[in-house]
């Protein structure tokens, strides 16, 4: 398996983990994390 393929897999996995953490955090502390999620959402959209 080429290195780039492994890197994209790792990125996808870490992205899923980050999203899960953000979702859990936002459910626990909605007011604090709304701007963070907003920023993260815009960031991921701009990267694509």
TORPA-4810 file (N, C-alpha, C, O; in nm, 3 decimals):
<nodes>
NODE_1_0.084_-0.120_0.000_0.000_0.000_0.000_0.088_0.125_0.000_0.177_0.137_0.083_X
NODE_2_0.063_0.217_-0.092_0.144_0.340_-0.098_0.130_0.423_0.029_0.030_0.414_0.100_X
NODE_3_0.231_0.503_0.054_0.233_0.585_0.176_0.117_0.683_0.178_0.054_0.704_0.282_X
NODE_4_0.088_0.745_0.062_-0.017_0.847_0.058_-0.153_0.786_0.096_-0.235_0.851_0.161_X
NODE_5_-0.175_0.661_0.053_-0.301_0.595_0.086_-0.312_0.575_0.237_-0.418_0.597_0.296_X
NODE_6_-0.201_0.534_0.299_-0.202_0.515_0.443_-0.227_0.647_0.515_-0.298_0.652_0.615_X
NODE_7_-0.166_0.753_0.461_-0.185_0.885_0.524_-0.330_0.930_0.518_-0.383_0.982_0.616_X
NODE_8_-0.395_0.909_0.404_-0.535_0.951_0.394_-0.621_0.868_0.488_-0.718_0.920_0.544_X
NODE_9_-0.588_0.739_0.505_-0.664_0.656_0.599_-0.650_0.711_0.740_-0.748_0.724_0.813_X
NODE_10_-0.526_0.742_0.778_-0.502_0.796_0.912_-0.575_0.928_0.929_-0.634_0.954_1.034_X
NODE_11_-0.572_1.011_0.827_-0.641_1.140_0.835_-0.791_1.122_0.852_-0.854_1.191_0.931_X
NODE_12_-0.847_1.028_0.776_-0.991_1.002_0.786_-1.026_0.956_0.927_-1.123_1.002_0.987_X
NODE_13_-0.945_0.863_0.979_-0.973_0.809_1.113_-0.963_0.919_1.218_-1.051_0.932_1.303_X
NODE_14_-0.857_0.999_1.211_-0.841_1.107_1.309_-0.952_1.211_1.291_-0.998_1.270_1.389_X
NODE_15_-0.995_1.232_1.168_-1.106_1.324_1.143_-1.235_1.274_1.208_-1.311_1.351_1.266_X
NODE_16_-1.258_1.143_1.196_-1.378_1.084_1.257_-1.370_1.098_1.408_-1.469_1.131_1.474_X
NODE_17_-1.251_1.073_1.464_-1.234_1.085_1.609_-1.259_1.228_1.654_-1.331_1.252_1.751_X
NODE_18_-1.202_1.323_1.582_-1.221_1.464_1.617_-1.368_1.502_1.610_-1.419_1.572_1.697_X
NODE_19_-1.436_1.456_1.505_-1.578_1.487_1.490_-1.657_1.430_1.606_-1.745_1.496_1.661_X
NODE_20_-1.626_1.304_1.643_-1.697_1.240_1.754_-1.675_1.317_1.883_-1.769_1.342_1.958_X
NODE_21_-1.548_1.355_1.908_-1.518_1.430_2.029_-1.594_1.562_2.031_-1.651_1.601_2.133_X
NODE_22_-1.594_1.630_1.917_-1.666_1.758_1.909_-1.815_1.739_1.933_-1.878_1.818_2.003_X
NODE_23_-1.871_1.633_1.874_-2.014_1.609_1.892_-2.046_1.581_2.038_-2.141_1.636_2.093_X
NODE_24_-1.966_1.495_2.101_-1.990_1.463_2.242_-1.976_1.589_2.327_-2.058_1.614_2.416_X
NODE_25_-1.872_1.666_2.300_-1.850_1.789_2.377_-1.965_1.887_2.356_-2.010_1.953_2.450_X
NODE_26_-2.012_1.896_2.231_-2.119_1.992_2.203_-2.249_1.949_2.270_-2.329_2.033_2.311_X
NODE_27_-2.269_1.818_2.282_-2.390_1.772_2.350_-2.382_1.800_2.500_-2.483_1.827_2.564_X
NODE_28_-2.260_1.792_2.554_-2.245_1.816_2.697_-2.245_1.965_2.730_-2.309_2.010_2.825_X
NODE_29_-2.172_2.042_2.648_-2.160_2.186_2.675_-2.197_2.263_2.549_-2.109_2.317_2.481_X
NODE_30_-2.326_2.269_2.516_-2.366_2.326_2.386_-2.320_2.469_2.366_-2.272_2.504_2.258_X
NODE_31_-2.336_2.554_2.468_-2.309_2.696_2.446_-2.163_2.723_2.421_-2.128_2.808_2.338_X
NODE_32_-2.076_2.651_2.490_-1.932_2.677_2.474_-1.883_2.633_2.337_-1.794_2.696_2.279_X
NODE_33_-1.942_2.526_2.284_-1.879_2.462_2.169_-1.942_2.498_2.035_-1.890_2.460_1.930_X
NODE_34_-2.052_2.570_2.038_-2.114_2.607_1.910_-2.017_2.682_1.819_-2.004_2.645_1.703_X
NODE_35_-1.948_2.787_1.868_-1.853_2.856_1.778_-1.738_2.767_1.733_-1.690_2.779_1.621_X
NODE_36_-1.695_2.676_1.821_-1.585_2.585_1.785_-1.628_2.494_1.671_-1.555_2.475_1.574_X
NODE_37_-1.748_2.439_1.683_-1.798_2.349_1.578_-1.818_2.426_1.448_-1.787_2.377_1.340_X
NODE_38_-1.869_2.547_1.461_-1.887_2.633_1.343_-1.754_2.651_1.271_-1.744_2.633_1.149_X
NODE_39_-1.651_2.687_1.348_-1.519_2.710_1.289_-1.465_2.581_1.226_-1.411_2.582_1.116_X
NODE_40_-1.481_2.471_1.298_-1.430_2.343_1.247_-1.503_2.304_1.119_-1.442_2.253_1.025_X
NODE_41_-1.633_2.329_1.117_-1.713_2.296_0.999_-1.665_2.376_0.878_-1.647_2.321_0.770_X
NODE_42_-1.646_2.506_0.896_-1.598_2.590_0.785_-1.459_2.547_0.742_-1.427_2.547_0.623_X
NODE_43_-1.376_2.510_0.840_-1.239_2.469_0.808_-1.240_2.342_0.723_-1.171_2.335_0.622_X
NODE_44_-1.317_2.241_0.765_-1.319_2.116_0.689_-1.378_2.138_0.550_-1.334_2.075_0.454_X
NODE_45_-1.476_2.225_0.540_-1.535_2.252_0.408_-1.434_2.323_0.317_-1.431_2.297_0.197_X
NODE_46_-1.353_2.410_0.374_-1.257_2.483_0.291_-1.142_2.391_0.249_-1.081_2.412_0.144_X
NODE_47_-1.111_2.291_0.332_-1.002_2.198_0.297_-1.044_2.111_0.179_-0.963_2.085_0.090_X
NODE_48_-1.170_2.068_0.177_-1.218_1.987_0.065_-1.213_2.071_-0.062_-1.249_2.022_-0.169_X
</nodes>
